[in-house]
C-alpha cells in the first residue's frame, strides 16, 4: 500500500530571483513594443517621418531603453540579493545564539537541581540557607538565559525578566503557610545580555532580602516591583509592606552577603547607584531603589 506524504508548504521565491526573472522579460517586452510601434507607424502605414528620426527612435527606445532597463534591474536584484544574504547570516547567527543560551539555561538548571538534592540531604540550617541562596542565584541567571533564548540576540526585556525572577524567588522563598502577593509594573525596557544578567541578580537579591527579613514573622504581605525610565536613567523600585528596617540601618555598613553582591553589581557592572529607605511615621514599608544610566538601554 502506498503512503501519501503530507504536502510540503510551498516556499516563496526570494525577491532577488523574481527581480532577476523580470530582468530577462521586461527588456524583451519593451523591445517588442517599440518594434511593433515602429513597424506599424513607419512601414505599414508609411507616415511622413524622416528616416533619421525613425533611426533615432529605434536606437533610443528599441535598444537603449531595454539595455538601461536590463542594467537597472540587474543592479537592483544584486543589491537585494546582498541584503537577503546578510539577513540570512544574521538569522543563522541569531538561531545559533538562542540555542546556546537555551543549552546554558538547561545546564544551570541541572546545577540547581543537584544543589537541591544536596540541600535535601543536609539538615544543618546554616547550610540549608546558603544552598537555598545559591540555588536562587543560579536559577536567576538561568532565567536571564531563558529570556535570551527566545528574544533577539543582544537585547533582553528586563520588565519581563523581572516577572520571571520575581516569580522564581517567590516560589523559592515563600513558606507554605505564607501568602505573599508580588506585582511587577513598568514599560518594556531593553538591556544588553550582560547588563540584563547583572540586573536579574540584583533584583533577585532585593526580593530575597525583602522576603527573608520583611516577611519572616508574617503570614501575608505585598511586594511591588516598579520599573521606569526617563531621558537620563532607568529606575527600579522594590517595595514591601513588611516589618521595616531595623533602627540605625546603613546600607554601606551592611554585612549581608546578598546586599553586598547587589551593591557590587550595581556599581561595577551597571554603573549605577543603589539605596534602601524605610517609610515615614507609622509606615513600616521598605523601598529599595536602583538607578542605572540610560545609555546602557537599547531602543525598541
PyMOL commands that set and color helices and strands:
alter all, ss='L'
color gray80, all
select helices_A, chain A and resi 15-44+51-121+125-148+158-173+193-214+251-253+257-269+294-296
alter helices_A, ss='H'
color red, helices_A
select strands_A, chain A and resi 156-157+179-185+190-191+220-229+233-240+273-278+286-293+297-298
alter strands_A, ss='S'
color yellow, strands_A
deselect
rebuild
show_as cartoon
